[in-house]
Amino acid sequence: MFDVRTVEAGACCEQERDSADGAMSMTARRRRAFQRQACLLSVLAAFSLGLALGVFVPLIGISQAASKGSIVADGSPEQEPQQPALQALHHPAHQMPHFPTIDDIRSADDGPRGRYASVSFIAEEKLTGEGEDVLFHPKLEVDGFVERKLPSPAASIVQQMLAGSSKMAQAAVPERRESRASKFDDAEREDGEGVIRDGIYWGPSVERALPDGFDQRQSESWARYLHEAEVERLEIGCGRMQNRLLVFRDGTRACARYRQNTDQIQGELFSFYLGQLLNLTNLAPSAASIIDPEARLWAAATEELAGAQWKPTKPVVITKWIGNLEPAGIPQPFRPLERHLNRFDVRNITEGLDRPRDGVRRLLLDRLGPARDGPAATPATPSSSTSTLPAQPPTPEVLERLVELAQWSDLIVFDYLIANLDRVVNNLYNFQWNADIMAAPAHNLARQTDSSLLVFLDNESGLLHGYRLLKKYEAYHGLLLDNLCVFRLSTVRALEALRDASVGQRLNALFERTTTAQIRDVLPPLPEKSVKILVDRIDRVLGQVQKCRETFADR
């Protein structure tokens, strides 16, 4: 028999326990809801703060905010010792250095004299003077090097630019301080020497010294040879892993370019055709072929074809093997801080004025260091008299340099037309990470040791792949062209002929004439979109020639 009081007491305890549990659960739910709201408010506050710092503060400008905070009651700025710390915290966005272009040269007549001058025409006192615009463009100031903490790479570039000046003989050379007008007065003497013609073209002496290279006759002979030749074996070599070195029965060697992507084969082949239309002799003879184990060309090398994993019916480009090649570097006129070539630069090279004295070299390196607090030295008064050197034909050493530059003028034009990514643009693009890369050999460029011929290798990115990436690399493509003002007359005339005629029809006609129907079944002609871009780039090059003619031509 149960005790009623015990049962009632137990029921009362259970009710109290249930009510207590309900109250506790209600409190916990409220606490959790409050925590969620607090967390959400914290996230919103952090987002608002980040939005303010990331959007509104850059619009106002950290520098303006710092300067406003340093204004005292009288309105004069107060000297803050923490200003270097603010500069250290502010990292400016990376921008390519501004190099003088033809438009800068034209505007130099309205501005102060000496704004556009190469190293050889800068007097020692000009480098130490106050308020003088010499050598460096106003947008490329010394303070920029200090803020970015890059004195060492910049100094190394200048050391490479001026390399060899300490090895020169210490012979006394009359100092020259010439205005731009006095340089034009000596045009007849330059043309008489045959180095420069009409102010913008390479003269007869340089043209005669150019190596023969590979003309259209040799290219046609190579195409006929491949119709009768037999490949004996394939060897690893010729650059990329998929390429092979072909050895024919008579011992002749060639490089075969094999790609899974047909665009690269088209780019290599049509870039070669464009070089022929421009009368360039720097491209090795090339011809297209089809991988066909039953064909006479490949019948004796079927095992090597299988080992190379070359699929049948795939197109390849076979290029004649060129021996005695060495890496080719980038000439000094096309390196940073002095990236231009015009008739005055050629004259400097001809007269040996492109290598500055040790005093100028030291002052130029000091200019890249941290700014000194001491007052600058008072510039000396330049001499009003102008000394001239006697007209002399270029020495063999100077002529060799001019021959290299003449070939580089063709290279710059050619690479701009096809938008080649794998040569000088490769060096320019990597310059933002490696300041010394411009002193390294140019990518896919070689020189024949016995003839000094520059060979333009690996043009597979031209006309198709390079055109698709113009938005990213166009600034690098135009950088050298904008500062080139010495051309080969034959190249300019060929460009004018291509502009007047249909360059697309001429390229496709050359493709039809030099390939078989079997090749054309798997390798399409140059797309119309690429032809339109090529026409625009031809007009761009001829526009640069016209600018140079207006600026530097004899008058």
C-alpha positions in Angstrom: 0.0 0.0 0.0 1.5 3.3 -1.1 1.9 6.3 1.1 -0.1 9.2 -0.4 2.4 11.8 1.0 5.3 10.0 -0.6 3.6 9.8 -3.9 2.6 13.5 -3.8 6.1 14.5 -2.7 7.6 12.5 -5.6 5.2 14.1 -8.1 6.0 17.6 -6.8 9.7 17.0 -7.2 9.2 15.7 -10.7 7.2 18.8 -11.6 9.8 21.1 -10.1 12.5 19.2 -12.0 10.7 19.6 -15.3 10.1 23.3 -14.7 13.7 23.8 -13.8 14.9 21.9 -16.9 12.5 24.0 -19.1 13.9 27.2 -17.6 17.5 26.1 -18.1 16.8 25.1 -21.7 15.1 28.4 -22.4 18.1 30.2 -21.0 20.5 28.2 -23.1 18.5 28.8 -26.2 18.5 32.5 -25.5 22.3 32.5 -24.9 23.0 30.6 -28.1 20.8 33.0 -30.1 22.7 35.9 -28.5 26.0 34.3 -29.4 24.9 33.8 -33.0 23.8 37.4 -33.3 27.1 38.6 -31.8 29.1 36.5 -34.2 27.0 37.8 -37.2 27.6 41.4 -36.0 31.3 40.7 -35.7 31.5 39.3 -39.2 29.6 42.4 -40.6 31.9 44.7 -38.7 35.0 43.0 -40.0 33.6 43.1 -43.6 32.8 46.8 -43.3 36.2 47.5 -42.0 37.9 45.6 -44.8 35.7 47.3 -47.3 36.7 50.7 -46.0 40.4 49.8 -46.0 40.3 48.1 -49.4 38.1 50.5 -51.4 37.6 53.9 -49.8 41.1 54.5 -48.4 42.9 53.8 -51.7 40.4 56.2 -53.4 41.2 59.0 -50.9 44.9 58.1 -50.9 47.0 57.0 -47.9 49.5 59.7 -48.8 46.8 62.4 -48.6 45.6 61.0 -45.3 49.1 61.1 -43.9 49.7 64.6 -45.1 46.4 65.9 -43.7 47.3 64.4 -40.4 50.6 66.3 -40.3 49.2 69.8 -40.9 49.7 72.1 -38.0 47.6 75.1 -37.0 49.6 77.6 -39.1 49.0 75.5 -42.2 52.7 74.4 -42.7 53.4 70.7 -43.0 55.1 69.2 -40.0 58.2 67.1 -40.4 57.2 63.5 -39.4 60.0 61.1 -38.6 57.6 58.2 -39.3 57.3 59.1 -43.0 59.8 56.5 -44.2 57.8 53.9 -42.2 54.6 54.9 -44.1 56.5 54.6 -47.4 57.7 51.2 -46.4 54.2 50.0 -45.7 52.9 51.3 -49.0 53.9 49.0 -51.8 53.2 50.7 -55.2 51.8 48.5 -57.9 54.3 47.1 -60.3 54.6 49.0 -63.6 56.9 48.6 -66.5 59.6 51.3 -66.7 58.9 54.0 -69.3 61.5 54.2 -72.0 61.8 57.1 -74.4 59.8 56.7 -77.7 59.7 58.6 -80.9 57.0 60.9 -79.6 59.3 61.8 -76.7 62.0 62.7 -79.1 59.7 64.9 -81.1 58.5 66.7 -78.0 62.1 67.2 -76.9 62.4 70.3 -79.2 59.8 72.1 -77.1 61.3 71.1 -73.8 64.8 71.5 -72.4 67.7 70.3 -74.4 69.3 67.1 -73.4 66.2 65.2 -72.5 66.9 62.5 -75.0 70.5 61.6 -75.2 72.5 58.4 -75.1 75.2 57.9 -72.5 78.0 59.1 -74.8 76.6 62.6 -75.2 76.2 63.2 -71.4 79.0 65.3 -69.9 80.3 64.6 -66.5 79.1 67.8 -65.0 75.5 67.2 -66.3 75.3 64.0 -64.2 76.0 66.0 -61.0 74.1 69.2 -61.8 70.8 70.2 -60.3 67.6 70.3 -62.3 69.2 68.8 -65.4 67.2 66.3 -67.5 69.8 63.9 -68.7 69.7 60.2 -69.6 66.7 59.3 -67.4 63.2 60.0 -68.5 61.2 62.1 -66.0 59.0 59.1 -65.3 61.9 56.9 -64.4 63.2 58.7 -61.3 65.9 57.7 -58.9 63.5 57.8 -56.0 61.6 55.0 -57.5 64.5 52.7 -57.1 64.9 53.7 -53.5 61.3 53.1 -52.6 61.2 49.7 -54.2 64.5 48.6 -52.4 66.1 47.6 -55.7 69.4 49.4 -55.9 71.4 46.3 -56.5 69.6 44.9 -59.5 69.4 48.3 -61.1 73.1 48.9 -60.6 73.9 45.5 -62.1 71.9 46.4 -65.2 73.9 49.6 -65.7 77.1 47.6 -65.1 76.1 45.3 -67.9 75.2 48.2 -70.1 78.5 49.8 -69.6 80.5 46.6 -69.4 83.8 46.9 -71.2 84.3 50.6 -70.7 87.0 50.0 -68.0 88.9 47.8 -70.5 89.2 50.6 -73.1 92.4 52.3 -73.7 92.9 55.5 -71.8 93.7 57.5 -74.9 92.7 61.1 -75.0 89.6 61.7 -77.0 88.2 65.2 -77.7 85.1 65.7 -75.6 82.0 66.3 -77.7 79.0 68.4 -76.6 76.7 68.5 -79.6 73.2 69.7 -80.0 70.7 67.8 -82.0 71.0 70.4 -84.8 74.7 69.9 -85.1 74.1 66.2 -85.5 71.8 66.8 -88.5 74.6 69.0 -90.0 76.8 65.9 -90.3 74.3 63.8 -92.2 76.3 64.1 -95.5 79.4 62.7 -93.8 77.4 59.8 -92.4 75.9 59.0 -95.8 79.3 59.4 -97.4 80.6 56.6 -95.1 77.7 54.4 -96.2 76.6 53.4 -92.7 73.2 55.2 -92.7 71.1 56.0 -95.7 68.4 58.7 -95.8 68.6 58.9 -92.0 66.6 55.7 -91.2 68.0 52.9 -93.5 71.2 50.9 -93.2 73.7 52.1 -95.7 75.6 50.2 -98.5 78.6 49.4 -96.4 76.5 47.5 -93.8 74.3 45.9 -96.4 77.4 44.5 -98.3 78.8 43.1 -95.0 75.6 41.2 -94.1 76.0 37.4 -94.3 74.3 35.6 -97.2 72.0 33.4 -95.2 69.3 31.2 -96.7 67.6 32.6 -99.8 64.5 31.4 -101.7 66.6 29.3 -104.0 68.0 27.2 -101.1 64.5 26.8 -99.6 63.2 25.4 -102.9 66.2 23.1 -103.2 65.5 21.8 -99.7 61.8 21.1 -100.6 62.9 19.1 -103.7 65.5 17.2 -101.6 62.8 16.0 -99.2 60.7 14.6 -102.1 63.6 12.2 -102.9 65.3 11.6 -99.5 65.0 8.7 -97.2 65.2 8.9 -93.4 67.6 6.3 -92.0 67.0 6.9 -88.3 65.6 9.2 -85.7 67.6 10.5 -82.8 66.7 12.5 -79.7 67.4 16.2 -80.0 66.3 19.5 -81.6 64.8 21.1 -78.6 61.6 19.8 -77.1 61.0 16.2 -76.1 58.6 15.5 -79.0 61.1 16.8 -81.7 63.6 14.5 -83.3 66.8 14.8 -85.2 66.5 13.1 -88.6 69.5 11.4 -90.2 69.1 10.7 -93.9 70.9 8.0 -95.9 73.4 10.4 -97.4 74.3 11.8 -93.9 72.2 14.9 -94.2 70.6 15.9 -90.9 67.4 17.9 -90.2 65.2 18.8 -87.3 61.6 17.5 -87.3 59.0 19.4 -85.3 56.1 17.3 -84.1 53.1 18.7 -82.1 49.8 17.4 -81.1 48.4 20.9 -81.8 48.1 21.7 -85.5 48.2 25.5 -84.7 51.9 25.3 -83.8 52.8 23.5 -87.0 50.8 26.1 -88.9 52.6 28.9 -87.0 56.0 27.5 -87.8 55.3 27.0 -91.5 53.5 30.2 -92.2 56.0 32.2 -90.3 58.7 30.8 -92.6 56.6 31.7 -95.6 56.2 35.3 -94.3 60.0 35.5 -93.9 60.4 34.5 -97.5 57.9 37.2 -98.6 60.0 39.7 -96.6 63.2 38.5 -98.2 64.7 37.5 -94.8 67.6 35.2 -95.0 67.8 34.3 -91.3 65.2 31.5 -91.3 66.5 28.0 -92.0 64.9 26.2 -95.0 61.8 24.3 -93.8 59.1 22.2 -95.4 56.0 20.3 -94.3 55.5 16.6 -94.4 53.1 13.9 -93.3 53.9 10.9 -91.0 53.3 8.0 -93.4 55.2 4.8 -92.7 54.5 3.6 -96.2 56.0 6.7 -97.8 59.5 6.6 -99.2 60.7 9.3 -96.7 59.7 7.3 -93.6 59.7 3.6 -94.8 63.2 2.8 -93.3 62.5 4.3 -89.9 59.1 2.8 -88.9 60.5 1.4 -85.6 61.9 4.8 -84.6 58.5 6.4 -85.5 56.8 4.0 -83.1 59.4 4.7 -80.4 58.9 8.4 -80.8 55.1 7.9 -80.4 54.5 9.8 -83.7 51.0 9.1 -84.9 50.4 8.4 -88.6 48.8 11.2 -90.7 50.2 13.9 -88.3 51.9 16.9 -90.0 55.5 17.8 -89.1 57.8 20.6 -90.2 61.3 19.5 -91.3 64.0 22.1 -91.0 67.5 21.8 -92.4 70.2 21.3 -89.8 72.4 24.3 -89.2 75.8 23.7 -87.7 78.3 25.9 -85.9 75.7 27.7 -83.8 76.3 29.6 -80.6 73.9 31.5 -78.3 73.2 35.1 -79.3 72.9 37.9 -76.7 70.8 41.0 -76.8 72.8 44.1 -78.0 73.3 47.0 -75.6 71.0 49.4 -77.5 68.1 47.1 -76.8 68.7 46.5 -73.1 66.9 48.4 -70.3 67.8 52.1 -69.6 69.0 52.6 -73.1 66.5 50.7 -75.3 66.6 52.6 -78.6 68.4 52.6 -81.9 68.4 55.5 -84.3 70.9 57.2 -86.6 72.6 59.0 -83.7 73.2 55.7 -81.8 74.7 54.2 -84.9 76.9 57.2 -85.2 78.0 56.8 -81.6 78.9 53.2 -82.3 80.8 54.1 -85.5 82.9 56.8 -83.7 83.4 54.8 -80.5 81.4 57.2 -78.4 78.9 54.6 -77.0 81.4 53.5 -74.3 81.5 56.2 -71.6 84.6 57.2 -69.6 85.2 55.7 -66.1 84.2 59.0 -64.5 80.8 59.0 -66.2 80.4 55.3 -65.4 81.0 56.0 -61.7 78.6 59.0 -61.6 75.9 57.0 -63.4 76.1 54.2 -60.8 76.0 56.8 -58.0 72.9 58.2 -59.5 71.1 54.9 -58.8 72.1 54.8 -55.2 70.2 56.5 -52.3 69.9 60.3 -52.6 72.5 62.2 -50.6 71.5 65.0 -48.3 74.5 67.2 -49.3 74.2 69.8 -52.0 75.0 68.8 -55.5 78.1 70.0 -57.2 77.8 73.1 -59.3 77.7 72.1 -63.0 80.5 73.4 -65.2 79.7 75.6 -68.1 79.7 73.6 -71.3 82.0 74.7 -74.0 80.4 76.5 -76.8 82.8 75.2 -79.4 82.1 71.9 -81.0 84.9 69.6 -82.0 84.4 67.2 -84.8 86.2 63.9 -85.6 87.5 63.2 -89.0 85.4 61.1 -91.2 86.7 57.5 -91.1 85.3 54.2 -92.4 84.1 51.9 -89.7 86.7 49.5 -88.3 86.1 45.7 -88.7 85.0 45.5 -85.0 82.5 48.3 -85.4 81.3 46.9 -88.7 80.6 43.6 -87.0 78.5 45.3 -84.4 76.6 47.2 -87.1 75.9 44.0 -89.0 74.5 42.4 -85.9 72.2 45.4 -85.3 71.1 45.4 -88.9 69.9 41.8 -88.4 68.3 42.7 -85.1 66.3 45.4 -86.9 64.8 42.7 -89.1 64.3 40.4 -86.1 62.3 43.1 -84.2 60.1 43.7 -87.2 59.6 40.0 -87.9 58.8 39.1 -84.3 56.3 42.0 -84.1 54.5 40.9 -87.2 54.1 37.3 -86.1 53.7 38.2 -82.3 56.4 35.7 -81.4 56.3 34.9 -77.7 59.4 32.7 -77.4 62.3 35.0 -78.2 62.9 38.6 -76.9 59.5 38.9 -75.4 60.4 35.9 -73.2 63.3 37.9 -71.8 61.3 41.1 -71.5 58.4 39.4 -69.7 60.8 37.7 -67.2 62.7 41.0 -66.6 60.2 41.9 -63.9 61.5 39.0 -61.8 65.1 38.8 -63.0 66.8 42.1 -63.7 69.8 40.4 -65.1 67.9 38.4 -67.8 68.5 41.0 -70.5 72.2 40.2 -70.2 71.5 36.5 -70.8 71.3 35.0 -74.4 68.1 35.7 -76.2 65.6 32.8 -76.3 65.5 30.8 -79.6 68.2 32.9 -81.2 71.5 31.6 -82.4 74.5 32.9 -84.3 76.6 31.1 -86.8 80.2 31.2 -85.7 81.7 31.2 -89.2 79.4 33.8 -90.8 77.9 35.9 -87.9 74.5 35.1 -89.3 71.6 35.3 -86.8 69.3 32.3 -87.1 65.7 32.9 -86.0 64.7 29.6 -84.4 61.3 28.2 -83.2 58.6 30.5 -84.6 55.7 28.1 -83.8 53.9 30.6 -81.6 53.7 33.1 -84.5 50.5 34.2 -86.4 48.1 32.0 -84.4 49.0 31.3 -80.7 50.7 34.6 -80.3 47.8 36.5 -81.8 45.4 34.9 -79.2 47.6 36.3 -76.4 48.0 39.9 -77.7 46.0 41.4 -74.9 48.6 40.1 -72.4 51.8 40.6 -74.4 51.2 43.4 -76.8 53.1 45.9 -74.5 56.2 43.8 -74.8 55.8 43.3 -78.6 55.7 47.0 -79.2 58.4 48.0 -76.7 61.3 47.4 -79.1 59.5 48.5 -82.2 58.6 51.9 -80.7 62.3 52.6 -80.2 63.6 51.3 -83.5 64.4 53.9 -86.1 67.0 52.1 -88.4 65.6 49.6 -90.9 66.7 47.6 -93.9 65.4 49.3 -97.0 64.6 45.9 -98.6 62.5 44.9 -95.7 60.5 48.2 -95.8 59.9 47.8 -99.5 58.7 44.3 -99.0 56.3 45.4 -96.3 54.9 48.1 -98.6 54.4 45.5 -101.3 52.5 43.3 -98.9 50.4 46.2 -97.8 49.4 47.0 -101.4 48.8 43.4 -102.3 46.8 40.8 -100.3 49.3 39.2 -97.9 46.8 36.5 -97.0 46.5 35.4 -100.7 50.2 35.4 -101.1 50.8 33.3 -98.1 48.2 30.8 -99.0 49.4 30.7 -102.6 52.9 29.9 -101.3 51.3 27.2 -99.1 49.5 25.7 -102.1 52.6 25.7 -104.3 55.0 24.1 -101.8 52.8 21.4 -100.2 51.0 18.3 -101.5 47.3 17.5 -101.5 47.9 15.0 -98.7 49.4 17.7 -96.5 46.7 20.2 -97.2 44.1 17.6 -96.2 45.4 17.7 -92.6 46.9 21.2 -92.4 44.5 24.0 -93.1 45.6 27.4 -94.6 46.1 30.5 -92.5 42.8 31.6 -90.9 41.2 34.8 -92.1 41.3 36.3 -88.6 45.1 35.9 -88.4 45.4 37.5 -91.9 43.4 40.6 -90.7 45.7 40.9 -87.6 48.8 40.6 -89.8 47.5 43.4 -92.1 47.0 45.6 -89.1 50.5 44.9 -87.8 52.1 45.6 -91.2 50.4 49.0 -91.1 51.7 49.5 -87.6 55.3 48.8 -88.6 55.0 51.1 -91.7 53.6 53.8 -89.4 56.7 53.5 -87.2 58.9 53.9 -90.3 57.0 57.1 -91.2 57.5 58.5 -87.7 61.2 57.8 -87.9 61.3 59.4 -91.4 59.7 62.5 -90.0 62.0 62.6 -87.0 65.4 61.5 -88.3 65.4 61.7 -92.1 67.8 64.1 -93.8 66.4 67.6 -94.2 
